[in-house]
Amino acid sequence: GNVSLNDCADKLSYHPNYLSKVLKREKGITFTDMINEEKLKLAKYMLLTTDYTVAEISEELQYNNVQNFIRFFKKQVDSTPAAFRKEHRK
């Protein structure tokens, strides 16, 4: 779902700025980058292991609309979700 840096920091009992700095120092990425990586992994997994439509996957990953999801996916993978599924599910 949609997870915020503040939510994570609160659950871990750290200040959001501290958590952000540690993440950047240890993994070299921002919190947003980490969330996007996880969403992309989940999207790929669902495309390859389920029969969910692209719209259903978009909804499951809590995108506001399917076009935003498709745009995000294509920018990251250089392929639409449907083309990715077709190519990798042979």
C-alpha positions as CSV (number, residue, x, y, z in Angstrom):
1,G,0.0,0.0,0.0
2,N,0.9,3.6,0.4
3,V,3.5,3.9,3.1
4,S,5.0,7.1,4.2
5,L,8.4,7.8,5.7
6,N,6.6,9.3,8.8
7,D,4.7,6.0,9.3
8,C,7.8,3.9,9.0
9,A,9.8,6.2,11.3
10,D,6.9,6.1,13.9
11,K,6.7,2.3,13.8
12,L,10.5,2.0,14.3
13,S,10.6,4.8,16.9
14,Y,13.0,7.0,15.0
15,H,12.7,10.5,13.7
16,P,11.9,10.6,9.9
17,N,15.0,12.6,9.1
18,Y,17.2,10.1,10.9
19,L,15.6,7.2,9.1
20,S,16.0,9.0,5.7
21,K,19.7,9.7,6.4
22,V,20.4,6.1,7.4
23,L,18.6,4.7,4.3
24,K,20.6,7.1,2.1
25,R,23.9,6.2,3.7
26,E,23.4,2.5,3.9
27,K,21.5,1.8,0.7
28,G,22.3,4.9,-1.4
29,I,18.6,5.5,-2.2
30,T,15.8,7.7,-1.0
31,F,12.8,6.4,0.8
32,T,10.7,7.1,-2.3
33,D,13.2,5.1,-4.5
34,M,12.9,2.2,-2.1
35,I,9.1,2.2,-2.2
36,N,9.1,2.4,-6.0
37,E,11.6,-0.5,-6.2
38,E,9.3,-2.6,-4.0
39,K,6.2,-1.7,-6.0
40,L,8.0,-2.6,-9.2
41,K,9.0,-6.0,-7.8
42,L,5.5,-6.6,-6.7
43,A,4.1,-5.5,-10.1
44,K,6.5,-7.9,-11.9
45,Y,5.6,-10.7,-9.6
46,M,1.9,-10.2,-10.0
47,L,2.2,-9.9,-13.8
48,L,4.1,-13.2,-14.0
49,T,2.3,-15.3,-11.4
50,T,-1.4,-14.1,-11.5
51,D,-4.1,-13.5,-14.1
52,Y,-4.9,-10.1,-12.6
53,T,-5.5,-7.4,-15.2
54,V,-3.1,-4.5,-15.3
55,A,-5.9,-2.4,-13.8
56,E,-6.3,-4.8,-10.9
57,I,-2.6,-4.8,-10.3
58,S,-2.6,-1.0,-10.4
59,E,-5.4,-1.0,-7.9
60,E,-3.6,-3.5,-5.7
61,L,-0.5,-1.3,-5.6
62,Q,-2.7,1.7,-4.8
63,Y,-2.1,3.8,-7.9
64,N,-4.8,6.5,-8.3
65,N,-5.4,5.4,-11.9
66,V,-4.1,2.7,-14.2
67,Q,-2.4,5.2,-16.6
68,N,-0.1,6.4,-13.8
69,F,0.9,2.8,-13.1
70,I,1.5,2.1,-16.8
71,R,3.6,5.2,-17.1
72,F,5.6,4.4,-14.0
73,F,6.2,0.8,-15.1
74,K,7.2,1.7,-18.7
75,K,9.7,4.3,-17.3
76,Q,11.3,1.8,-15.1
77,V,11.2,-1.3,-17.4
78,D,11.1,0.3,-20.8
79,S,8.0,-1.9,-21.6
80,T,4.3,-1.7,-20.7
81,P,3.0,-4.1,-18.1
82,A,1.1,-6.1,-20.8
83,A,4.1,-6.3,-23.0
84,F,6.3,-7.4,-20.1
85,R,3.8,-10.1,-19.2
86,K,3.5,-11.4,-22.7
87,E,7.3,-11.5,-23.2
88,H,8.2,-13.2,-19.9
89,R,5.3,-15.7,-19.7
90,K,6.1,-17.7,-22.8
